[in-house]
Amino acid sequence: MDITYRLEQKRKVLGDFPGPKSLELAARRAANVAKGVASSVPVYVADADGGVIHDVDGNSFIDLGSGIAVTTVGASDAAVVGAVKEQVEHFTHTCFMVSPYEGYVAVAEKLNQLTPGEHEKRTVLFNSGAEAVENAVKIARVATGRNAVVAFDHAYHGRTNLTMGLTAKAMPYKTGFGPFAGEIYRAPMSYPFREENPQITGKEAAERAILMIQKQIGADQVAAIIIEPIQGEGGFIVPAEGFLPRIAEFAKENGIVFIADEVQSGFCRTGEWFAVQHEGVVPDLITTAKGIAGGMPLSAVTGRAELLDAVHGGGLGGTYGGNPVACAAALAAIETMDTQDLRGRAHEIETTVKRRLGALRDELGDGIIGDIRGRGAMLAIEFVKKGSAATTKQPDGEVTKKIAEYCLKEGVIILTCGTYGNVIRLLPPLVISDELLADGLDVLEGAIRANS
């Protein structure tokens, strides 16, 4: 890629960290910020660009997390920065529900164009992924006149009351926060690495879920089926081929709104604009956020016009939804994704990472690497107790934590996830250089070897 970076794209760790300035900020935080907000990295950021993050003590870290798949185009993409500056000079807010503006309309036009399907579409903008998901459910319930919503094992859809109900994992997302919204049901997911029957096909796994829906809920009671095409917090689980198309087909056959939650997997992350496109699935509604606006808070629900237009006037919206600055950032970020072919770049990253990690797994034999999976630059390693990969597949959250800590001490930021806390996820900015990616993988490989 022909990219001019503002900051030097190198890893540099000056000494023990957190350094003194980060420690000072940590003390201020402890006195002023709620303990319920946790951070996985104990250093404080001063600057970021491309694939690096600089902390306040002068250390430079390789960023393999992208702020949880947000800074796809980098944390300070020149086009995004320029668009934000230009918009700020005119106005920062009027509220689209009071005094509308072109930026909101332009983002809606772009999303209607980019999302799968040739049908007539509408878009509504919000601030966060959870907001988008919650409003997608509202839309589905109004449009169908039904109440029940089906989510899946290992799902993550947000932290609001309704989206906590959709989310599968209790700790830390749900514990102590109930009661949750009603009429939410959970179906079995296709999780190829952990299937009791390793021969089960994606279509067969879908029929298993469909049977549960039919027997325990009744298809005619279901307003929506919501699924992440690649599950995020649950462990970057890629369902077996054929699972998503069959679930979508079942929804269509029964008048159920099929919602693709692409909050984490959207916007070139998997090598397509949206992850459902890998199997040609066209959702009725699609929720987006994270990578949409280069780090500015913005989310959307896009889908069939007749569904979104079924909601009465004033039924959708919010004071900050589709903020003009965030809209300007989104238009610039999407342009960068297109002109720099970040879909193609995601495929290049996938090839590099899977080749290197696959070779390492072969080298270690029946070691701690249980599975390597994902698409594009949304990749994961699932760790198991040594020697159990071919048998019990016993999750090893402790070794996963140790590997992440090793990487951080060497100047590489990686994220963990998974229902069992035993998955490392790799989400590098798609603008990361080959050299920086290789250096980050060197450190990761060293961490895995040291803990094998």
N, C-alpha and C positions, 0 to 999 in steps of 0.2 A: 504493500500500500504506500502511496505517496502522501505522507502526512508530516506536516511540520509541527513538532511538539513544543509547547511553551516551556516545559520543564524537562530536564535531562531524564531519560528513561533508563534509570539504573537503580539497583537495590543498594542501600547503604545503611548499615547499622553501626552507630558510633560507639556504643557501649551498652551498659545495662539499661534496661528500660522497664517500666516507665521512667523517663528522665525527670529532672527536677521540675520543669515547667508543667509536665503532665501530672505529676504528683500534686503540685499546687492546685491545678484545676480540679483534680479528683477530690481534694479536700473541700473546695468551694462547692462542688457538686453534692458531696455527701451532706453538706449543711443546708442545701437549698432545693435539690431535685428529689422527687419521690423515689423511694427504693424499688418500687415496682417497675421502673424503667431500667432494664439491664442492658449492658453493652458487652460484646464479646471481645473487644480489643481495648486494653487499658491505656492507650495513648490518645492524645487529642490532636486533631487535624489542623494544620495551618494552610495547606495548599494541596491541590490535586490536579492531575492532567494526564491524559492518555491512560497508561496502565500503572501509574505510580501515585502514592499518597505520601505527602511529607507531614511529619508531625511537628509539634511546637519546639521540640528539642533538636531538630535538624536531621532526624532519621528519615530515610526514604524506604517505603514498603512497596512491594509488588502487590497490586490489587487483583486478587482472583475472586472477588465477591461482588464488585460493582454496586455496592450499597444495596445488596439483595436484588440484583438484576435490573437496577435502575439506570446506571450511568453507561448504557450501551455505547453511546457515542463519546464516552469520556466524561469526566466530571467538570470540564470547562471547555467544551467544544466551542471553537471560535464563532461558528454560525449561531449557536444557541446564545452565547454571551452577547453577540451583536444584536440579535433579535430582542433579547430581554432589555438591553440598554435603550434601544430605540422605542420600545413600547413604554417603558417607565417614564421616558421624557414626555410622553403624551398623557397617559392616565394609567393608574394602577388598579382602579376598580370603579365600576358604576353599578354593578349587579345586573346580570343579563335579564333578570326578571323585572327590572325596573327600566333601565336604559340600555337596550341591546347594542351590540357592536359586531363588526365584520369578523373579527378573529374567531369567535365562537362558531359562526356559520361556516367559516373556512375549514376549521378542524372537523366539523360534522361532515362536510363535503368530502374531505380527504378520507375519513374513516369509512364512509359509505362506499367509497371507491375501492379501498384497499381490502376490506374484509371479504371473506368468501361469499360467493353467490351472486347471481345476476338479477335477483329480485329487487323490487323497490325497497329502499331502506330509510330509516330515520336514526338519529343519534341524539343522546342527551348526555351532558357532561357533568361530572362531579369532581371530588377532590381526591378520594382514596379508593383503593381496590375494594375494601369492605363496603364502602358506600355504593359502588357500582353493583356489586353482587346483591346487596339488599334491595336496591331498586329494580334489578332484573327480576327478582322474585316477586316484588310488588306488581310489576308489569304483567308477569305470567299469570298471577292470580286474578287480576282484573280482566285480562283478555280471555281466560278460560272459564271464569266463574267457579274455579275449583280451589282447594286449599292445600292439599298435600304436596310436599316437595321431597324429592329423593336425592340424597347425596351418597358418597361412597366411603368405604373404609379407607383410612389413611389420608382423608381429604383435609385441606386447609382452605378456608374461605374468608377468614377475617376475625376481628375481635369485638365487633358490636354484638348486641344480644342475639339478633337473628343469625349472624354469620358464625358466632360461637356455636350455635346449635347445629349449623352445617359442618363445622370443623369436627374432626374425629378425635384428635389427641387432647387428653384432659390437661396434663401438666406441660407447660405453664399456662396454656391458653384458656382453659375452662374452669379449672379447679377453684371452687369457692364463689363463682360468679353467677350461679343459677338462681332461680329457675330460668330456663331458656324458652324461646318461642316454641309454640306447639306445631303439630302437623309436619314434623320433620322426621324422615325415615332414612335408614342407612342400608345400602346394598353392598354386596361383596364386590371388591375390585379385582381386576386382573393384575396379578403381581407375579410375573413369570418366575422370578428367582425363588419365591417362597410358596409356590403352589404345591399342595400336597400331592397332586397328580401332575408331574412335570410335562406330561404329554398333552395336557388340556390346551385346546386352541383358543384363540381370542373369541371366536364366535361361540364356542361352548361356554366360555367364562361369562359371556354376555347373556346367554340363555339361563345360566344359573342366577344371575341378577334379575333377569326378567321374571323368572318363576317366583322369586321372592316378592317382587313388586305385585304380581298378579294375585298371589295367595294372601299376602299380609296387608295389602293396601287396597288393591283394585285399580286397574289402569284407568278406569273412568273417574277416579277420585284425584288423580295426580295432575297438578297444575304444571309442574316443571321437574325435569331431571337436570341436575347441574353436575358438571364434572370438569376437572382440570385435565386437558389432553395429555399432559405430562404432570404428574402430581409434584408439587413443590416441597413444602415443609414435610410432607409425608415420606420423602426419600427419593425424589426425582424418579418416581416409578413410571416406566413406559409400559402401558398395557400391551398385551400381545396383539399382533396384527389381526384386524377384524373385529376387535372388541368395540371400539368407538363407532364404526359404521353400523354395526348391528343394534347398538343402543339407540343411535340416532334414528334408525329405521323403525324400531319399535315405538319411539316417541311419535314419529310422524303417523304411524298406523293408528295411534290411539289419541290423537289430538293433544298430545303433551308437548309443552314448549321445551326444546332441547337447548340448554344454556352451556356454552363453552366458556369456562373461566380461564381466560388467557392473560390474567394479571401478571403472572411471572413468565409465561412461555411466549408471550407475544412480541412483536416488533423485531423480527430477524433473529431472535435469540436461538431458535432451533434450526436455522437455515432456510426457513420460509417466513413470510410476514407473520403467519400464525401457525401454531403447531397442528391444528386440525387439518391443514392443507396437505400434510404428509400422506393422509389416507383419503383425501378428497371429500372430507365431511363438511357439510354446509350447515352450521348451527342456525337456529331460529334467532337466538340472541347471543352476543359475544361481549364479555366484559373485559376491559383493558385498563391498565394503569402502568405502574413501574416504568418501563422503558419508553413510554409514550412521549415524554417531554424533557429529556435530558437532565432530569433531577428536579424539575419543578413539579409541584403537586397538581396532578390532573388525572382524572379517570373518566371512563365512558361506558355507556351501554349502547351498542349498535345492533340493529336487527330489522326484522321484517316490519315494514311500515304499518301494516294492519295491527300488529301487536303494540307497538309504541303509541300509535295514534288512538288505541282503545282507552287510554287513560284520560280522564277528564282534565280540563284546563286547570293548572295550579296543583295537580297531583304529583308532579315531578319538579325537582329543582332544588335550590339551596342558595344561600347568600353568596358563597364563594365559588359555587360550581361553574367551571369554565372561566375562571379568572383570566382577564385579558393578557396578563404577563405570562401565565402558564400556557395559554393558547399560542402566543407568539413563539414560545420555546418549543412547543410541540411541532409547529409547522417547520421550524428550522431543523429540529432533530430528525424528523421524517425525511426531509430533503437530504440531510447528511447520510442517512441510512441508504437512500436511493443512489445518490451520486457516488458514494464510496463502495457500493455493492456490499453492504455488510451482511446480506444473506450469504453471498459467496464466501465472505470472510469467516462466517460461522462454520461453514463446511470445512474450510481449511483448518480451523482450530480443532474441530472434531477429529479430523484425520491425524493431526499431530498428537493430540492427547491420547486417543485410543491406541495408536501405534506404540507410544512409549509406555503407557500403563499396561497394555497387553503383554509387552515384552517383559516387564517387571513381574507380572503375575506368573508368566511361564518360568521365569528365573527362580521365583520363590516356591514354586510347586504348590503343594497343598498347604498354603500358608494362611495369612490373615485376610487376603483379598478374596472376598466372596463373589462379588459381581462388579462389573464395569458397565455402565449403561448411560443412556441419554442420547440427545440429538443436538447437532450443532455445537454451540457453546453453552449448553445446558447439560452438564455431564456430572456423573457421580461415581464414587467408589463406595461399595458397601463392605464393611469389615466384619469378620466373624472370628470366633475363637480359633486359634491355630489348629488346623487339621479337621475342621468341621465343615468346610465349604461344600464337600460332596455328600455330606451325611445330614447332620442335625442343623447345620447352618446357624449355630448359636450366635446371636448378635454380640458384638464386643464394643460397647459404648466407651469403655475406659481407654482402650487402645486408640480409638478414634479421637478422643479428647487429647491424648498425649501427642498424637501426630499433629493436630492443629496447634498445640502449644509449641512444639518443636519448630514448626514452620514460622510462627510468629517471632520467635526468638532469633530466627535467621533472616527476618525481614520480609516474610510472605504472609499476606492476610488470606486465609481461607475460611469458609463457613461450614458448619456441620448442620445436619438435619436428620430426619427420619423418625418414624414412630418409636424406634428403639434407640435413638440417639447414636446410631452406628454408621452414619453416612457422611462422607465429605462431599460437598457439592462444589463444582467449579463453574464460576460465572464470570469469567474475565470480560472486561470491556472489549467489544468487538474491534476496537481500534488499537488494541495492544500490539506491540511489535513482535516479530518472530523471535528476536533475541531476548526480549524481556520474558516472553512466554516460556522459552526454553530454560531460562534461568530459574523461573518459578517452579517448573517441573523438576529441575535438578534438585531443588530444595525438598520438594514433596517426596521425590523418590528416596532421598536420603533419610527423610523422616520415617518413611514406611520401612526401609531396611533396618533402621535403628530400633524399631519397635516390633520387628518380626521374630 
